């Protein structure tokens, strides 16, 4: 059930990024859901490999290079029909928005999970 909520929060982040950042276009809610699933798959596979390979560069830049990798993953998801990212900077700011909203969703899920267990 948690994975469904994570996908929903990521899709909400994609929709928010499309409404805030010029250069990001999403055709609709179901396109955002598909983009959220693709982003999850990309981050687990290619993103993980890239983060491991660029670990020295990430250490030297105090982790800021991870923002570039996240932007590249966001930009790579633009092969989905109905989802368009105009360029790197749109992908960069869009990935920041998606990351923030996904993080808020994880915090909310964690709090609701803790409240559920404290009642039992």
Short mmCIF file of the C-alpha atoms (twelve columns), coordinates in Angstrom:
data_MODEL
# 
_entry.id   MODEL 
# 
loop_
_atom_site.group_PDB 
_atom_site.id 
_atom_site.type_symbol 
_atom_site.label_atom_id 
_atom_site.label_alt_id 
_atom_site.label_comp_id 
_atom_site.label_asym_id 
_atom_site.label_seq_id 
_atom_site.Cartn_x 
_atom_site.Cartn_y 
_atom_site.Cartn_z 
_atom_site.pdbx_PDB_model_num 
ATOM 1   C CA . UNK A 1   0.000  0.000  0.000   1 
ATOM 2   C CA . UNK A 2   2.895  2.360  0.729   1 
ATOM 3   C CA . UNK A 3   4.194  2.055  -2.811  1 
ATOM 4   C CA . UNK A 4   0.859  3.253  -4.186  1 
ATOM 5   C CA . UNK A 5   1.008  6.324  -1.962  1 
ATOM 6   C CA . UNK A 6   4.614  6.984  -2.995  1 
ATOM 7   C CA . UNK A 7   3.620  6.798  -6.660  1 
ATOM 8   C CA . UNK A 8   0.705  9.158  -5.971  1 
ATOM 9   C CA . UNK A 9   2.907  11.691 -4.192  1 
ATOM 10  C CA . UNK A 10  5.490  11.521 -6.972  1 
ATOM 11  C CA . UNK A 11  2.735  12.016 -9.550  1 
ATOM 12  C CA . UNK A 12  1.494  15.032 -7.582  1 
ATOM 13  C CA . UNK A 13  5.055  16.336 -7.631  1 
ATOM 14  C CA . UNK A 14  5.218  15.890 -11.404 1 
ATOM 15  C CA . UNK A 15  1.928  17.757 -11.805 1 
ATOM 16  C CA . UNK A 16  3.135  20.526 -9.484  1 
ATOM 17  C CA . UNK A 17  6.405  20.802 -11.397 1 
ATOM 18  C CA . UNK A 18  4.469  21.102 -14.655 1 
ATOM 19  C CA . UNK A 19  2.364  23.917 -13.249 1 
ATOM 20  C CA . UNK A 20  5.314  25.794 -11.680 1 
ATOM 21  C CA . UNK A 21  8.271  25.284 -14.026 1 
ATOM 22  C CA . UNK A 22  8.030  26.608 -17.567 1 
ATOM 23  C CA . UNK A 23  9.195  23.986 -20.024 1 
ATOM 24  C CA . UNK A 24  7.566  20.985 -18.325 1 
ATOM 25  C CA . UNK A 25  4.329  19.715 -19.856 1 
ATOM 26  C CA . UNK A 26  2.186  16.839 -18.564 1 
ATOM 27  C CA . UNK A 27  -0.871 15.736 -20.535 1 
ATOM 28  C CA . UNK A 28  -2.865 14.633 -17.500 1 
ATOM 29  C CA . UNK A 29  -3.071 12.725 -14.257 1 
ATOM 30  C CA . UNK A 30  -2.552 9.273  -15.751 1 
ATOM 31  C CA . UNK A 31  0.493  10.501 -17.639 1 
ATOM 32  C CA . UNK A 32  1.852  11.796 -14.325 1 
ATOM 33  C CA . UNK A 33  1.229  8.373  -12.743 1 
ATOM 34  C CA . UNK A 34  3.126  6.696  -15.583 1 
ATOM 35  C CA . UNK A 35  5.976  9.210  -15.259 1 
ATOM 36  C CA . UNK A 36  6.116  8.537  -11.505 1 
ATOM 37  C CA . UNK A 37  6.420  4.785  -12.134 1 
ATOM 38  C CA . UNK A 38  9.110  5.348  -14.793 1 
ATOM 39  C CA . UNK A 39  11.011 7.692  -12.455 1 
ATOM 40  C CA . UNK A 40  10.952 5.034  -9.756  1 
ATOM 41  C CA . UNK A 41  12.289 2.396  -12.130 1 
ATOM 42  C CA . UNK A 42  14.974 4.731  -13.508 1 
ATOM 43  C CA . UNK A 43  16.115 5.752  -10.029 1 
ATOM 44  C CA . UNK A 44  16.345 2.154  -8.824  1 
ATOM 45  C CA . UNK A 45  18.327 0.957  -11.844 1 
ATOM 46  C CA . UNK A 46  20.280 3.553  -13.810 1 
ATOM 47  C CA . UNK A 47  20.164 6.175  -11.065 1 
ATOM 48  C CA . UNK A 48  21.709 3.826  -8.525  1 
ATOM 49  C CA . UNK A 49  24.506 2.869  -10.919 1 
ATOM 50  C CA . UNK A 50  25.208 6.523  -11.762 1 
ATOM 51  C CA . UNK A 51  25.251 7.482  -8.081  1 
ATOM 52  C CA . UNK A 52  27.751 4.732  -7.307  1 
ATOM 53  C CA . UNK A 53  29.986 5.586  -10.276 1 
ATOM 54  C CA . UNK A 54  30.020 9.295  -9.464  1 
ATOM 55  C CA . UNK A 55  30.469 8.868  -5.718  1 
ATOM 56  C CA . UNK A 56  33.903 10.569 -5.670  1 
ATOM 57  C CA . UNK A 57  32.510 13.563 -7.561  1 
ATOM 58  C CA . UNK A 58  29.541 13.678 -5.207  1 
ATOM 59  C CA . UNK A 59  31.848 13.695 -2.200  1 
ATOM 60  C CA . UNK A 60  33.995 16.496 -3.660  1 
ATOM 61  C CA . UNK A 61  30.888 18.609 -4.421  1 
ATOM 62  C CA . UNK A 62  29.341 17.846 -1.001  1 
ATOM 63  C CA . UNK A 63  26.499 15.934 -2.626  1 
ATOM 64  C CA . UNK A 64  25.398 18.658 -5.014  1 
ATOM 65  C CA . UNK A 65  26.221 16.467 -8.015  1 
ATOM 66  C CA . UNK A 66  23.363 14.194 -6.912  1 
ATOM 67  C CA . UNK A 67  21.025 17.030 -7.923  1 
ATOM 68  C CA . UNK A 68  22.433 16.788 -11.446 1 
ATOM 69  C CA . UNK A 69  21.838 13.033 -11.512 1 
ATOM 70  C CA . UNK A 70  18.252 13.537 -10.305 1 
ATOM 71  C CA . UNK A 71  17.717 16.121 -13.043 1 
ATOM 72  C CA . UNK A 72  19.069 13.693 -15.650 1 
ATOM 73  C CA . UNK A 73  16.691 10.969 -14.434 1 
ATOM 74  C CA . UNK A 74  13.784 13.425 -14.628 1 
ATOM 75  C CA . UNK A 75  14.835 14.490 -18.121 1 
ATOM 76  C CA . UNK A 76  15.240 10.860 -19.208 1 
ATOM 77  C CA . UNK A 77  11.607 10.176 -18.315 1 
ATOM 78  C CA . UNK A 78  10.523 12.601 -21.023 1 
ATOM 79  C CA . UNK A 79  10.267 9.725  -23.514 1 
ATOM 80  C CA . UNK A 80  6.785  9.080  -22.076 1 
ATOM 81  C CA . UNK A 81  4.126  10.269 -24.506 1 
ATOM 82  C CA . UNK A 82  2.394  13.320 -23.060 1 
ATOM 83  C CA . UNK A 83  5.352  14.337 -20.877 1 
ATOM 84  C CA . UNK A 84  7.846  16.879 -22.156 1 
ATOM 85  C CA . UNK A 85  10.837 18.516 -20.490 1 
ATOM 86  C CA . UNK A 86  12.291 21.420 -22.484 1 
ATOM 87  C CA . UNK A 87  15.876 21.272 -21.244 1 
ATOM 88  C CA . UNK A 88  18.297 20.632 -18.421 1 
ATOM 89  C CA . UNK A 89  17.278 23.579 -16.238 1 
ATOM 90  C CA . UNK A 90  13.613 22.704 -16.494 1 
ATOM 91  C CA . UNK A 91  14.533 19.153 -15.507 1 
ATOM 92  C CA . UNK A 92  16.706 20.444 -12.658 1 
ATOM 93  C CA . UNK A 93  13.999 22.603 -11.090 1 
ATOM 94  C CA . UNK A 94  11.297 20.042 -11.856 1 
ATOM 95  C CA . UNK A 95  13.250 17.306 -10.102 1 
ATOM 96  C CA . UNK A 96  13.698 19.577 -7.080  1 
ATOM 97  C CA . UNK A 97  9.943  20.087 -6.833  1 
ATOM 98  C CA . UNK A 98  9.224  16.381 -7.272  1 
ATOM 99  C CA . UNK A 99  11.828 15.536 -4.624  1 
ATOM 100 C CA . UNK A 100 10.362 17.984 -2.103  1 
ATOM 101 C CA . UNK A 101 6.790  16.789 -2.591  1 
ATOM 102 C CA . UNK A 102 7.845  13.125 -2.482  1 
ATOM 103 C CA . UNK A 103 9.759  13.804 0.730   1 
ATOM 104 C CA . UNK A 104 6.703  15.450 2.273   1 
ATOM 105 C CA . UNK A 105 4.660  12.424 1.253   1 
ATOM 106 C CA . UNK A 106 7.126  10.062 2.906   1 
ATOM 107 C CA . UNK A 107 7.019  12.117 6.099   1 
ATOM 108 C CA . UNK A 108 3.214  12.025 6.090   1 
ATOM 109 C CA . UNK A 109 3.209  8.275  5.486   1 
ATOM 110 C CA . UNK A 110 5.685  7.740  8.298   1 
ATOM 111 C CA . UNK A 111 3.610  9.853  10.714  1 
ATOM 112 C CA . UNK A 112 0.374  8.075  9.823   1 
ATOM 113 C CA . UNK A 113 2.153  4.730  10.221  1 
ATOM 114 C CA . UNK A 114 3.449  5.751  13.666  1 
ATOM 115 C CA . UNK A 115 -0.022 6.904  14.750  1 
ATOM 116 C CA . UNK A 116 -1.512 3.605  13.602  1 
ATOM 117 C CA . UNK A 117 1.008  1.546  15.584  1 
ATOM 118 C CA . UNK A 118 0.632  3.673  18.706  1 
ATOM 119 C CA . UNK A 119 -3.107 3.005  18.777  1 
ATOM 120 C CA . UNK A 120 -2.726 -0.763 18.725  1 
# 
